[in-house]
Amino acid sequence: MDAARAGLSPREIAVSGLKAQRLRMNVIANNIANASTTRTETGEPFRRQMAIFRGDQVLPRVDTRRFGVRVPRIQDDPSPFRSVYEPNHPEANEDGYVAYPNVDLAVEMVNLVSAQRAYEANIAVIASGGQMHNRALEILQA
């Protein structure tokens, strides 16, 4: 059974991609906003987060109701915090080092551009599907 027979259209699949990329952009924006947060409610610096995407392989026996992209979880990045020597900072340890979030602004900006491009690609799929639909109607009317 294909996606069309299961009631799922390429448009609905692209919409799932739009939603996933929007969530990814929100996570990236949160990372950027907290790039200097040295203490959270847990007492540690902010820990970078990542949106984990999931899709299903397209196989002959795949459940077509599961086509599309899902974000099953937002995961913390386990990489170590940055340590910066700032002895006058209120969060400095006894050696004068401050633990900063494991957020690299350059990486976040690259990820943001990637998410924006993927978002635009999904919009293009939706627009293309609409154009094909309109063209098919024009052919039928002729």
A tleap script that builds the chain and sets N, CA, C and O, in Angstrom:
source leaprc.protein.ff14SB
mol = sequence {
  NMET ASP ALA ALA ARG ALA GLY LEU SER PRO
  ARG GLU ILE ALA VAL SER GLY LEU LYS ALA
  GLN ARG LEU ARG MET ASN VAL ILE ALA ASN
  ASN ILE ALA ASN ALA SER THR THR ARG THR
  GLU THR GLY GLU PRO PHE ARG ARG GLN MET
  ALA ILE PHE ARG GLY ASP GLN VAL LEU PRO
  ARG VAL ASP THR ARG ARG PHE GLY VAL ARG
  VAL PRO ARG ILE GLN ASP ASP PRO SER PRO
  PHE ARG SER VAL TYR GLU PRO ASN HIE PRO
  GLU ALA ASN GLU ASP GLY TYR VAL ALA TYR
  PRO ASN VAL ASP LEU ALA VAL GLU MET VAL
  ASN LEU VAL SER ALA GLN ARG ALA TYR GLU
  ALA ASN ILE ALA VAL ILE ALA SER GLY GLY
  GLN MET HIE ASN ARG ALA LEU GLU ILE LEU
  GLN CALA
}
set mol.1.N position { 0.854 -1.168 0.000 }
set mol.1.CA position { 0.000 0.000 0.000 }
set mol.1.C position { 0.906 1.239 0.000 }
set mol.1.O position { 1.877 1.300 0.755 }
set mol.2.N position { 0.590 2.216 -0.840 }
set mol.2.CA position { 1.398 3.427 -0.884 }
set mol.2.C position { 0.780 4.517 -0.012 }
set mol.2.O position { -0.311 4.347 0.533 }
set mol.3.N position { 1.489 5.637 0.112 }
set mol.3.CA position { 1.050 6.725 0.998 }
set mol.3.C position { -0.300 7.287 0.572 }
set mol.3.O position { -1.127 7.612 1.424 }
set mol.4.N position { -0.534 7.407 -0.731 }
set mol.4.CA position { -1.785 7.983 -1.214 }
set mol.4.C position { -2.973 7.097 -0.837 }
set mol.4.O position { -4.019 7.607 -0.436 }
set mol.5.N position { -2.824 5.789 -0.962 }
set mol.5.CA position { -3.913 4.881 -0.604 }
set mol.5.C position { -4.143 4.835 0.894 }
set mol.5.O position { -5.244 4.503 1.333 }
set mol.6.N position { -3.146 5.155 1.682 }
set mol.6.CA position { -3.303 5.147 3.135 }
set mol.6.C position { -3.884 6.460 3.631 }
set mol.6.O position { -4.099 6.626 4.832 }
set mol.7.N position { -4.142 7.397 2.723 }
set mol.7.CA position { -4.703 8.666 3.130 }
set mol.7.C position { -3.654 9.722 3.440 }
set mol.7.O position { -4.000 10.833 3.840 }
set mol.8.N position { -2.391 9.400 3.263 }
set mol.8.CA position { -1.323 10.372 3.493 }
set mol.8.C position { -0.844 10.903 2.155 }
set mol.8.O position { -0.596 10.142 1.220 }
set mol.9.N position { -0.720 12.194 2.078 }
set mol.9.CA position { -0.255 12.809 0.844 }
set mol.9.C position { 1.166 13.303 1.045 }
set mol.9.O position { 1.628 13.451 2.176 }
set mol.10.N position { 1.857 13.558 -0.059 }
set mol.10.CA position { 3.186 14.172 0.074 }
set mol.10.C position { 3.116 15.486 0.864 }
set mol.10.O position { 4.061 15.857 1.561 }
set mol.11.N position { 1.982 16.178 0.740 }
set mol.11.CA position { 1.811 17.424 1.488 }
set mol.11.C position { 1.849 17.157 2.992 }
set mol.11.O position { 2.516 17.885 3.728 }
set mol.12.N position { 1.150 16.136 3.455 }
set mol.12.CA position { 1.131 15.810 4.881 }
set mol.12.C position { 2.511 15.369 5.371 }
set mol.12.O position { 2.907 15.674 6.496 }
set mol.13.N position { 3.223 14.660 4.527 }
set mol.13.CA position { 4.580 14.239 4.878 }
set mol.13.C position { 5.484 15.462 4.986 }
set mol.13.O position { 6.285 15.563 5.916 }
set mol.14.N position { 5.359 16.400 4.032 }
set mol.14.CA position { 6.153 17.631 4.076 }
set mol.14.C position { 5.786 18.475 5.295 }
set mol.14.O position { 6.655 19.108 5.894 }
set mol.15.N position { 4.518 18.487 5.660 }
set mol.15.CA position { 4.087 19.233 6.853 }
set mol.15.C position { 4.759 18.652 8.100 }
set mol.15.O position { 5.144 19.397 9.001 }
set mol.16.N position { 4.899 17.329 8.155 }
set mol.16.CA position { 5.595 16.728 9.303 }
set mol.16.C position { 7.050 17.197 9.343 }
set mol.16.O position { 7.610 17.405 10.420 }
set mol.17.N position { 7.660 17.364 8.163 }
set mol.17.CA position { 9.013 17.906 8.098 }
set mol.17.C position { 9.074 19.352 8.553 }
set mol.17.O position { 10.015 19.755 9.236 }
set mol.18.N position { 8.061 20.139 8.172 }
set mol.18.CA position { 7.990 21.535 8.619 }
set mol.18.C position { 7.920 21.615 10.141 }
set mol.18.O position { 8.628 22.407 10.763 }
set mol.19.N position { 7.077 20.802 10.724 }
set mol.19.CA position { 6.923 20.813 12.182 }
set mol.19.C position { 8.217 20.407 12.878 }
set mol.19.O position { 8.611 21.009 13.877 }
set mol.20.N position { 8.871 19.386 12.343 }
set mol.20.CA position { 10.124 18.923 12.946 }
set mol.20.C position { 11.211 19.993 12.844 }
set mol.20.O position { 11.942 20.227 13.806 }
set mol.21.N position { 11.322 20.641 11.684 }
set mol.21.CA position { 12.347 21.675 11.519 }
set mol.21.C position { 12.037 22.909 12.368 }
set mol.21.O position { 12.952 23.556 12.877 }
set mol.22.N position { 10.762 23.234 12.521 }
set mol.22.CA position { 10.393 24.360 13.385 }
set mol.22.C position { 10.807 24.074 14.825 }
set mol.22.O position { 11.345 24.949 15.502 }
set mol.23.N position { 10.558 22.856 15.291 }
set mol.23.CA position { 10.975 22.476 16.641 }
set mol.23.C position { 12.498 22.523 16.760 }
set mol.23.O position { 13.031 22.991 17.766 }
set mol.24.N position { 13.192 22.039 15.734 }
set mol.24.CA position { 14.657 22.078 15.735 }
set mol.24.C position { 15.158 23.519 15.833 }
set mol.24.O position { 16.096 23.797 16.581 }
set mol.25.N position { 14.538 24.443 15.078 }
set mol.25.CA position { 14.938 25.853 15.135 }
set mol.25.C position { 14.673 26.445 16.524 }
set mol.25.O position { 15.461 27.258 17.009 }
set mol.26.N position { 13.568 26.043 17.164 }
set mol.26.CA position { 13.284 26.516 18.515 }
set mol.26.C position { 14.331 26.022 19.508 }
set mol.26.O position { 14.751 26.774 20.387 }
set mol.27.N position { 14.755 24.767 19.377 }
set mol.27.CA position { 15.791 24.216 20.255 }
set mol.27.C position { 17.105 24.965 20.043 }
set mol.27.O position { 17.791 25.305 21.007 }
set mol.28.N position { 17.453 25.221 18.784 }
set mol.28.CA position { 18.683 25.957 18.472 }
set mol.28.C position { 18.613 27.370 19.052 }
set mol.28.O position { 19.587 27.851 19.633 }
set mol.29.N position { 17.473 28.032 18.898 }
set mol.29.CA position { 17.314 29.382 19.450 }
set mol.29.C position { 17.482 29.363 20.968 }
set mol.29.O position { 18.094 30.269 21.533 }
set mol.30.N position { 16.949 28.351 21.625 }
set mol.30.CA position { 17.111 28.221 23.074 }
set mol.30.C position { 18.583 28.026 23.443 }
set mol.30.O position { 19.059 28.597 24.424 }
set mol.31.N position { 19.302 27.219 22.657 }
set mol.31.CA position { 20.733 27.025 22.899 }
set mol.31.C position { 21.487 28.349 22.795 }
set mol.31.O position { 22.322 28.669 23.642 }
set mol.32.N position { 21.182 29.112 21.746 }
set mol.32.CA position { 21.862 30.399 21.540 }
set mol.32.C position { 21.528 31.358 22.680 }
set mol.32.O position { 22.403 32.061 23.185 }
set mol.33.N position { 20.272 31.382 23.078 }
set mol.33.CA position { 19.850 32.292 24.148 }
set mol.33.C position { 20.523 31.967 25.477 }
set mol.33.O position { 20.716 32.856 26.307 }
set mol.34.N position { 20.880 30.707 25.686 }
set mol.34.CA position { 21.473 30.287 26.953 }
set mol.34.C position { 22.970 30.018 26.860 }
set mol.34.O position { 23.530 29.356 27.734 }
set mol.35.N position { 23.625 30.516 25.817 }
set mol.35.CA position { 25.044 30.239 25.596 }
set mol.35.C position { 25.939 30.759 26.715 }
set mol.35.O position { 27.077 30.307 26.848 }
set mol.36.N position { 25.455 31.689 27.512 }
set mol.36.CA position { 26.253 32.245 28.610 }
set mol.36.C position { 25.669 31.947 29.986 }
set mol.36.O position { 26.125 32.510 30.981 }
set mol.37.N position { 24.679 31.083 30.058 }
set mol.37.CA position { 24.025 30.776 31.329 }
set mol.37.C position { 24.897 29.813 32.130 }
set mol.37.O position { 24.994 28.629 31.808 }
set mol.38.N position { 25.530 30.339 33.180 }
set mol.38.CA position { 26.467 29.533 33.967 }
set mol.38.C position { 25.806 28.765 35.107 }
set mol.38.O position { 26.428 27.882 35.696 }
set mol.39.N position { 24.553 29.091 35.425 }
set mol.39.CA position { 23.865 28.349 36.490 }
set mol.39.C position { 22.376 28.239 36.154 }
set mol.39.O position { 21.694 29.232 35.904 }
set mol.40.N position { 21.906 26.998 36.160 }
set mol.40.CA position { 20.485 26.727 35.965 }
set mol.40.C position { 19.900 26.279 37.302 }
set mol.40.O position { 20.586 26.300 38.324 }
set mol.41.N position { 18.654 25.881 37.290 }
set mol.41.CA position { 18.014 25.425 38.533 }
set mol.41.C position { 18.676 24.172 39.098 }
set mol.41.O position { 18.514 23.873 40.281 }
set mol.42.N position { 19.421 23.431 38.267 }
set mol.42.CA position { 20.135 22.242 38.753 }
set mol.42.C position { 21.467 22.606 39.403 }
set mol.42.O position { 22.112 21.765 40.028 }
set mol.43.N position { 21.876 23.880 39.248 }
set mol.43.CA position { 23.159 24.318 39.801 }
set mol.43.C position { 24.304 24.209 38.816 }
set mol.43.O position { 25.414 24.656 39.104 }
set mol.44.N position { 24.051 23.622 37.662 }
set mol.44.CA position { 25.074 23.479 36.624 }
set mol.44.C position { 24.847 24.514 35.537 }
set mol.44.O position { 23.797 25.156 35.498 }
set mol.45.N position { 25.825 24.681 34.652 }
set mol.45.CA position { 25.594 25.534 33.481 }
set mol.45.C position { 24.530 24.912 32.574 }
set mol.45.O position { 24.231 23.721 32.661 }
set mol.46.N position { 23.974 25.746 31.710 }
set mol.46.CA position { 23.024 25.253 30.719 }
set mol.46.C position { 23.712 24.185 29.877 }
set mol.46.O position { 24.881 24.325 29.520 }
set mol.47.N position { 22.988 23.128 29.565 }
set mol.47.CA position { 23.525 22.064 28.708 }
set mol.47.C position { 22.817 22.130 27.361 }
set mol.47.O position { 21.588 22.137 27.288 }
set mol.48.N position { 23.617 22.177 26.296 }
set mol.48.CA position { 23.092 22.226 24.928 }
set mol.48.C position { 22.102 21.097 24.702 }
set mol.48.O position { 22.276 19.989 25.209 }
set mol.49.N position { 21.051 21.396 23.927 }
set mol.49.CA position { 20.044 20.398 23.606 }
set mol.49.C position { 20.005 20.145 22.107 }
set mol.49.O position { 20.383 20.999 21.304 }
set mol.50.N position { 19.542 18.960 21.750 }
set mol.50.CA position { 19.447 18.563 20.347 }
set mol.50.C position { 18.095 17.898 20.103 }
set mol.50.O position { 17.649 17.075 20.903 }
set mol.51.N position { 17.455 18.252 19.008 }
set mol.51.CA position { 16.217 17.590 18.597 }
set mol.51.C position { 16.614 16.314 17.858 }
set mol.51.O position { 17.375 16.355 16.892 }
set mol.52.N position { 16.103 15.208 18.314 }
set mol.52.CA position { 16.393 13.910 17.696 }
set mol.52.C position { 15.251 13.585 16.737 }
set mol.52.O position { 14.095 13.486 17.147 }
set mol.53.N position { 15.583 13.421 15.462 }
set mol.53.CA position { 14.582 13.129 14.430 }
set mol.53.C position { 14.470 11.628 14.238 }
set mol.53.O position { 15.414 10.869 14.459 }
set mol.54.N position { 13.274 11.232 13.816 }
set mol.54.CA position { 13.063 9.831 13.511 }
set mol.54.C position { 12.140 9.724 12.312 }
set mol.54.O position { 11.139 10.435 12.218 }
set mol.55.N position { 12.477 8.852 11.419 }
set mol.55.CA position { 11.647 8.534 10.266 }
set mol.55.C position { 11.687 7.032 10.057 }
set mol.55.O position { 12.515 6.346 10.656 }
set mol.56.N position { 10.824 6.524 9.233 }
set mol.56.CA position { 10.810 5.094 8.951 }
set mol.56.C position { 11.346 4.847 7.560 }
set mol.56.O position { 11.136 5.641 6.643 }
set mol.57.N position { 12.048 3.722 7.417 }
set mol.57.CA position { 12.522 3.323 6.104 }
set mol.57.C position { 11.324 2.962 5.243 }
set mol.57.O position { 10.344 2.395 5.726 }
set mol.58.N position { 11.413 3.293 3.972 }
set mol.58.CA position { 10.335 2.946 3.054 }
set mol.58.C position { 10.638 1.559 2.491 }
set mol.58.O position { 11.500 1.389 1.628 }
set mol.59.N position { 9.915 0.590 2.998 }
set mol.59.CA position { 10.056 -0.804 2.591 }
set mol.59.C position { 8.706 -1.304 2.106 }
set mol.59.O position { 7.694 -0.647 2.353 }
set mol.60.N position { 8.653 -2.435 1.429 }
set mol.60.CA position { 7.365 -2.933 0.934 }
set mol.60.C position { 6.320 -3.126 2.037 }
set mol.60.O position { 5.127 -2.974 1.775 }
set mol.61.N position { 6.732 -3.453 3.245 }
set mol.61.CA position { 5.754 -3.731 4.303 }
set mol.61.C position { 5.716 -2.638 5.374 }
set mol.61.O position { 5.277 -2.893 6.496 }
set mol.62.N position { 6.161 -1.450 5.050 }
set mol.62.CA position { 6.155 -0.371 6.042 }
set mol.62.C position { 4.735 0.105 6.313 }
set mol.62.O position { 3.895 0.106 5.413 }
set mol.63.N position { 4.470 0.504 7.536 }
set mol.63.CA position { 3.165 1.062 7.900 }
set mol.63.C position { 3.131 2.496 7.372 }
set mol.63.O position { 3.790 3.376 7.925 }
set mol.64.N position { 2.372 2.731 6.313 }
set mol.64.CA position { 2.379 4.040 5.662 }
set mol.64.C position { 1.774 5.139 6.514 }
set mol.64.O position { 1.946 6.318 6.201 }
set mol.65.N position { 1.075 4.791 7.574 }
set mol.65.CA position { 0.570 5.832 8.482 }
set mol.65.C position { 1.709 6.469 9.264 }
set mol.65.O position { 1.514 7.482 9.936 }
set mol.66.N position { 2.894 5.879 9.178 }
set mol.66.CA position { 4.036 6.389 9.919 }
set mol.66.C position { 5.010 7.161 9.039 }
set mol.66.O position { 6.099 7.513 9.492 }
set mol.67.N position { 4.641 7.432 7.791 }
set mol.67.CA position { 5.508 8.231 6.934 }
set mol.67.C position { 5.686 9.611 7.537 }
set mol.67.O position { 4.818 10.100 8.260 }
set mol.68.N position { 6.799 10.226 7.243 }
set mol.68.CA position { 7.038 11.570 7.725 }
set mol.68.C position { 8.146 11.593 8.762 }
set mol.68.O position { 8.822 10.590 8.992 }
set mol.69.N position { 8.322 12.743 9.380 }
set mol.69.CA position { 9.383 12.956 10.355 }
set mol.69.C position { 8.754 13.208 11.707 }
set mol.69.O position { 7.779 13.949 11.833 }
set mol.70.N position { 9.326 12.582 12.708 }
set mol.70.CA position { 8.880 12.807 14.074 }
set mol.70.C position { 10.083 13.194 14.932 }
set mol.70.O position { 11.224 12.860 14.613 }
set mol.71.N position { 9.809 13.900 16.019 }
set mol.71.CA position { 10.844 14.234 16.990 }
set mol.71.C position { 10.443 13.524 18.285 }
set mol.71.O position { 9.666 14.063 19.073 }
set mol.72.N position { 10.972 12.316 18.506 }
set mol.72.CA position { 10.560 11.569 19.701 }
set mol.72.C position { 11.087 12.166 21.006 }
set mol.72.O position { 10.510 11.945 22.071 }
set mol.73.N position { 12.194 12.933 20.919 }
set mol.73.CA position { 12.721 13.507 22.159 }
set mol.73.C position { 13.696 14.646 21.867 }
set mol.73.O position { 14.254 14.767 20.776 }
set mol.74.N position { 13.871 15.468 22.891 }
set mol.74.CA position { 14.922 16.483 22.899 }
set mol.74.C position { 15.979 15.946 23.858 }
set mol.74.O position { 15.684 15.650 25.015 }
set mol.75.N position { 17.196 15.825 23.377 }
set mol.75.CA position { 18.260 15.183 24.149 }
set mol.75.C position { 19.330 16.183 24.539 }
set mol.75.O position { 19.695 17.047 23.742 }
set mol.76.N position { 19.836 16.072 25.760 }
set mol.76.CA position { 20.954 16.898 26.201 }
set mol.76.C position { 22.245 16.414 25.541 }
set mol.76.O position { 22.456 15.213 25.378 }
set mol.77.N position { 23.095 17.354 25.168 }
set mol.77.CA position { 24.408 17.057 24.605 }
set mol.77.C position { 25.343 16.719 25.768 }
set mol.77.O position { 25.561 17.559 26.641 }
set mol.78.N position { 25.899 15.504 25.795 }
set mol.78.CA position { 26.732 15.097 26.936 }
set mol.78.C position { 28.163 15.649 26.903 }
set mol.78.O position { 28.948 15.368 27.808 }
set mol.79.N position { 28.509 16.421 25.884 }
set mol.79.CA position { 29.888 16.928 25.805 }
set mol.79.C position { 30.196 17.810 27.018 }
set mol.79.O position { 29.289 18.369 27.634 }
set mol.80.N position { 31.481 17.928 27.355 }
set mol.80.CA position { 31.849 18.671 28.568 }
set mol.80.C position { 31.596 20.173 28.434 }
set mol.80.O position { 31.560 20.726 27.334 }
set mol.81.N position { 31.422 20.809 29.588 }
set mol.81.CA position { 31.264 22.260 29.619 }
set mol.81.C position { 32.600 22.922 29.278 }
set mol.81.O position { 33.664 22.329 29.456 }
set mol.82.N position { 32.525 24.158 28.787 }
set mol.82.CA position { 33.743 24.946 28.549 }
set mol.82.C position { 34.220 25.503 29.884 }
set mol.82.O position { 33.415 25.956 30.697 }
set mol.83.N position { 35.503 25.468 30.100 }
set mol.83.CA position { 36.082 26.006 31.325 }
set mol.83.C position { 36.900 27.244 30.957 }
set mol.83.O position { 37.818 27.175 30.140 }
set mol.84.N position { 36.551 28.383 31.578 }
set mol.84.CA position { 37.205 29.657 31.270 }
set mol.84.C position { 37.754 30.244 32.566 }
set mol.84.O position { 37.062 30.283 33.584 }
set mol.85.N position { 39.000 30.698 32.518 }
set mol.85.CA position { 39.620 31.298 33.694 }
set mol.85.C position { 39.089 32.709 33.879 }
set mol.85.O position { 39.418 33.607 33.103 }
set mol.86.N position { 38.277 32.906 34.894 }
set mol.86.CA position { 37.696 34.200 35.255 }
set mol.86.C position { 37.595 34.253 36.779 }
set mol.86.O position { 36.514 34.049 37.331 }
set mol.87.N position { 38.705 34.523 37.462 }
set mol.87.CA position { 38.706 34.445 38.928 }
set mol.87.C position { 37.745 35.408 39.623 }
set mol.87.O position { 37.367 35.163 40.769 }
set mol.88.N position { 37.338 36.497 38.966 }
set mol.88.CA position { 36.435 37.467 39.587 }
set mol.88.C position { 34.958 37.181 39.314 }
set mol.88.O position { 34.091 37.897 39.814 }
set mol.89.N position { 34.666 36.160 38.539 }
set mol.89.CA position { 33.277 35.802 38.226 }
set mol.89.C position { 32.637 35.174 39.464 }
set mol.89.O position { 33.288 34.389 40.153 }
set mol.90.N position { 31.379 35.501 39.760 }
set mol.90.CA position { 30.720 34.937 40.953 }
set mol.90.C position { 30.589 33.411 40.922 }
set mol.90.O position { 30.443 32.791 41.976 }
set mol.91.N position { 30.637 32.802 39.749 }
set mol.91.CA position { 30.516 31.342 39.634 }
set mol.91.C position { 31.870 30.647 39.547 }
set mol.91.O position { 31.920 29.437 39.326 }
set mol.92.N position { 32.962 31.377 39.715 }
set mol.92.CA position { 34.296 30.785 39.603 }
set mol.92.C position { 34.525 29.776 40.732 }
set mol.92.O position { 34.089 29.977 41.865 }
set mol.93.N position { 35.212 28.700 40.394 }
set mol.93.CA position { 35.550 27.715 41.428 }
set mol.93.C position { 36.799 28.183 42.186 }
set mol.93.O position { 37.293 29.285 41.948 }
set mol.94.N position { 37.299 27.357 43.086 }
set mol.94.CA position { 38.452 27.757 43.912 }
set mol.94.C position { 39.711 28.000 43.091 }
set mol.94.O position { 40.620 28.688 43.554 }
set mol.95.N position { 39.783 27.447 41.873 }
set mol.95.CA position { 40.936 27.679 40.999 }
set mol.95.C position { 40.722 28.871 40.064 }
set mol.95.O position { 41.611 29.202 39.279 }
set mol.96.N position { 39.566 29.515 40.136 }
set mol.96.CA position { 39.276 30.684 39.313 }
set mol.96.C position { 38.629 30.369 37.968 }
set mol.96.O position { 38.505 31.255 37.123 }
set mol.97.N position { 38.216 29.123 37.759 }
set mol.97.CA position { 37.611 28.733 36.488 }
set mol.97.C position { 36.083 28.733 36.589 }
set mol.97.O position { 35.503 28.342 37.602 }
set mol.98.N position { 35.460 29.182 35.508 }
set mol.98.CA position { 34.004 29.191 35.414 }
set mol.98.C position { 33.591 28.163 34.363 }
set mol.98.O position { 34.137 28.129 33.261 }
set mol.99.N position { 32.626 27.334 34.719 }
set mol.99.CA position { 32.082 26.369 33.756 }
set mol.99.C position { 30.994 27.064 32.941 }
set mol.99.O position { 30.008 27.558 33.489 }
set mol.100.N position { 31.191 27.093 31.620 }
set mol.100.CA position { 30.218 27.692 30.705 }
set mol.100.C position { 29.516 26.588 29.928 }
set mol.100.O position { 30.038 25.479 29.814 }
set mol.101.N position { 28.337 26.886 29.394 }
set mol.101.CA position { 27.598 25.874 28.619 }
set mol.101.C position { 28.425 25.309 27.460 }
set mol.101.O position { 29.339 25.954 26.946 }
set mol.102.N position { 28.076 24.100 27.075 }
set mol.102.CA position { 28.737 23.430 25.954 }
set mol.102.C position { 28.107 23.840 24.622 }
set mol.102.O position { 27.925 23.012 23.729 }
set mol.103.N position { 27.779 25.117 24.502 }
set mol.103.CA position { 27.156 25.666 23.295 }
set mol.103.C position { 28.229 26.389 22.488 }
set mol.103.O position { 28.886 27.302 22.989 }
set mol.104.N position { 28.399 25.976 21.245 }
set mol.104.CA position { 29.318 26.637 20.313 }
set mol.104.C position { 28.447 27.427 19.330 }
set mol.104.O position { 27.709 26.842 18.537 }
set mol.105.N position { 28.539 28.743 19.390 }
set mol.105.CA position { 27.666 29.582 18.560 }
set mol.105.C position { 27.844 29.326 17.065 }
set mol.105.O position { 26.877 29.399 16.308 }
set mol.106.N position { 29.066 29.027 16.636 }
set mol.106.CA position { 29.294 28.739 15.212 }
set mol.106.C position { 28.538 27.478 14.798 }
set mol.106.O position { 27.923 27.446 13.732 }
set mol.107.N position { 28.579 26.456 15.622 }
set mol.107.CA position { 27.860 25.204 15.328 }
set mol.107.C position { 26.356 25.459 15.317 }
set mol.107.O position { 25.642 24.952 14.452 }
set mol.108.N position { 25.882 26.241 16.273 }
set mol.108.CA position { 24.450 26.531 16.334 }
set mol.108.C position { 23.990 27.302 15.095 }
set mol.108.O position { 22.906 27.043 14.573 }
set mol.109.N position { 24.804 28.244 14.626 }
set mol.109.CA position { 24.423 29.011 13.436 }
set mol.109.C position { 24.391 28.118 12.190 }
set mol.109.O position { 23.500 28.258 11.352 }
set mol.110.N position { 25.349 27.211 12.066 }
set mol.110.CA position { 25.345 26.272 10.935 }
set mol.110.C position { 24.104 25.384 11.010 }
set mol.110.O position { 23.447 25.142 9.998 }
set mol.111.N position { 23.787 24.898 12.213 }
set mol.111.CA position { 22.586 24.071 12.378 }
set mol.111.C position { 21.322 24.855 12.078 }
set mol.111.O position { 20.369 24.307 11.524 }
set mol.112.N position { 21.305 26.131 12.438 }
set mol.112.CA position { 20.138 26.966 12.166 }
set mol.112.C position { 19.942 27.160 10.663 }
set mol.112.O position { 18.818 27.079 10.167 }
set mol.113.N position { 21.015 27.410 9.949 }
set mol.113.CA position { 20.925 27.566 8.488 }
set mol.113.C position { 20.456 26.248 7.856 }
set mol.113.O position { 19.625 26.252 6.948 }
set mol.114.N position { 20.986 25.143 8.334 }
set mol.114.CA position { 20.569 23.836 7.821 }
set mol.114.C position { 19.077 23.602 8.061 }
set mol.114.O position { 18.374 23.127 7.169 }
set mol.115.N position { 18.596 23.931 9.249 }
set mol.115.CA position { 17.169 23.761 9.559 }
set mol.115.C position { 16.313 24.672 8.690 }
set mol.115.O position { 15.242 24.269 8.235 }
set mol.116.N position { 16.774 25.890 8.458 }
set mol.116.CA position { 16.023 26.819 7.601 }
set mol.116.C position { 15.932 26.295 6.175 }
set mol.116.O position { 14.878 26.385 5.546 }
set mol.117.N position { 17.027 25.750 5.665 }
set mol.117.CA position { 17.031 25.205 4.295 }
set mol.117.C position { 16.089 24.004 4.192 }
set mol.117.O position { 15.362 23.861 3.209 }
set mol.118.N position { 16.108 23.153 5.200 }
set mol.118.CA position { 15.206 21.997 5.188 }
set mol.118.C position { 13.748 22.455 5.278 }
set mol.118.O position { 12.875 21.874 4.633 }
set mol.119.N position { 13.489 23.478 6.063 }
set mol.119.CA position { 12.144 24.043 6.175 }
set mol.119.C position { 11.695 24.561 4.813 }
set mol.119.O position { 10.578 24.289 4.374 }
set mol.120.N position { 12.573 25.309 4.149 }
set mol.120.CA position { 12.266 25.838 2.813 }
set mol.120.C position { 12.033 24.719 1.806 }
set mol.120.O position { 11.167 24.840 0.940 }
set mol.121.N position { 12.790 23.635 1.907 }
set mol.121.CA position { 12.611 22.507 0.990 }
set mol.121.C position { 11.231 21.879 1.179 }
set mol.121.O position { 10.580 21.506 0.204 }
set mol.122.N position { 10.789 21.763 2.416 }
set mol.122.CA position { 9.452 21.221 2.668 }
set mol.122.C position { 8.367 22.146 2.142 }
set mol.122.O position { 7.351 21.680 1.626 }
set mol.123.N position { 8.573 23.452 2.267 }
set mol.123.CA position { 7.623 24.409 1.697 }
set mol.123.C position { 7.574 24.257 0.174 }
set mol.123.O position { 6.501 24.334 -0.425 }
set mol.124.N position { 8.732 24.040 -0.450 }
set mol.124.CA position { 8.787 23.857 -1.901 }
set mol.124.C position { 8.012 22.605 -2.323 }
set mol.124.O position { 7.352 22.607 -3.362 }
set mol.125.N position { 8.090 21.547 -1.529 }
set mol.125.CA position { 7.329 20.324 -1.831 }
set mol.125.C position { 5.832 20.621 -1.800 }
set mol.125.O position { 5.085 20.193 -2.680 }
set mol.126.N position { 5.405 21.355 -0.782 }
set mol.126.CA position { 3.983 21.688 -0.661 }
set mol.126.C position { 3.539 22.553 -1.842 }
set mol.126.O position { 2.483 22.310 -2.427 }
set mol.127.N position { 4.343 23.560 -2.195 }
set mol.127.CA position { 4.003 24.449 -3.316 }
set mol.127.C position { 3.977 23.678 -4.632 }
set mol.127.O position { 3.087 23.881 -5.457 }
set mol.128.N position { 4.942 22.804 -4.822 }
set mol.128.CA position { 5.005 22.006 -6.055 }
set mol.128.C position { 3.784 21.096 -6.174 }
set mol.128.O position { 3.216 20.952 -7.257 }
set mol.129.N position { 3.386 20.487 -5.065 }
set mol.129.CA position { 2.199 19.632 -5.085 }
set mol.129.C position { 0.957 20.415 -5.462 }
set mol.129.O position { 0.113 19.925 -6.213 }
set mol.130.N position { 0.841 21.631 -4.943 }
set mol.130.CA position { -0.297 22.482 -5.291 }
set mol.130.C position { -0.294 22.850 -6.762 }
set mol.130.O position { -1.342 22.862 -7.406 }
set mol.131.N position { 0.886 23.152 -7.296 }
set mol.131.CA position { 0.996 23.492 -8.722 }
set mol.131.C position { 0.627 22.306 -9.601 }
set mol.131.O position { -0.046 22.469 -10.619 }
set mol.132.N position { 1.069 21.104 -9.208 }
set mol.132.CA position { 0.729 19.912 -9.990 }
set mol.132.C position { -0.774 19.654 -9.939 }
set mol.132.O position { -1.385 19.289 -10.944 }
set mol.133.N position { -1.352 19.844 -8.780 }
set mol.133.CA position { -2.796 19.662 -8.629 }
set mol.133.C position { -3.545 20.635 -9.534 }
set mol.133.O position { -4.468 20.232 -10.243 }
set mol.134.N position { -3.161 21.907 -9.519 }
set mol.134.CA position { -3.801 22.923 -10.362 }
set mol.134.C position { -3.623 22.606 -11.847 }
set mol.134.O position { -4.549 22.785 -12.638 }
set mol.135.N position { -2.444 22.141 -12.216 }
set mol.135.CA position { -2.176 21.813 -13.617 }
set mol.135.C position { -3.044 20.647 -14.060 }
set mol.135.O position { -3.559 20.638 -15.178 }
set mol.136.N position { -3.205 19.664 -13.182 }
set mol.136.CA position { -4.056 18.506 -13.506 }
set mol.136.C position { -5.506 18.953 -13.708 }
set mol.136.O position { -6.191 18.452 -14.599 }
set mol.137.N position { -5.967 19.884 -12.891 }
set mol.137.CA position { -7.333 20.403 -13.052 }
set mol.137.C position { -7.473 21.146 -14.379 }
set mol.137.O position { -8.499 21.033 -15.049 }
set mol.138.N position { -6.452 21.899 -14.756 }
set mol.138.CA position { -6.486 22.627 -16.046 }
set mol.138.C position { -6.556 21.649 -17.203 }
set mol.138.O position { -7.273 21.892 -18.173 }
set mol.139.N position { -5.823 20.546 -17.119 }
set mol.139.CA position { -5.824 19.542 -18.179 }
set mol.139.C position { -7.203 18.885 -18.289 }
set mol.139.O position { -7.695 18.638 -19.390 }
set mol.140.N position { -7.813 18.608 -17.151 }
set mol.140.CA position { -9.132 17.974 -17.145 }
set mol.140.C position { -10.203 18.899 -17.713 }
set mol.140.O position { -11.162 18.437 -18.331 }
set mol.141.N position { -10.041 20.207 -17.503 }
set mol.141.CA position { -11.016 21.177 -18.000 }
set mol.141.C position { -10.865 21.435 -19.499 }
set mol.141.O position { -11.799 21.914 -20.143 }
set mol.142.N position { -9.734 21.129 -20.038 }
set mol.142.CA position { -9.495 21.411 -21.457 }
set mol.142.C position { -10.186 20.432 -22.373 }
set mol.142.O position { -10.075 20.544 -23.594 }
savepdb mol mol.pdb
quit
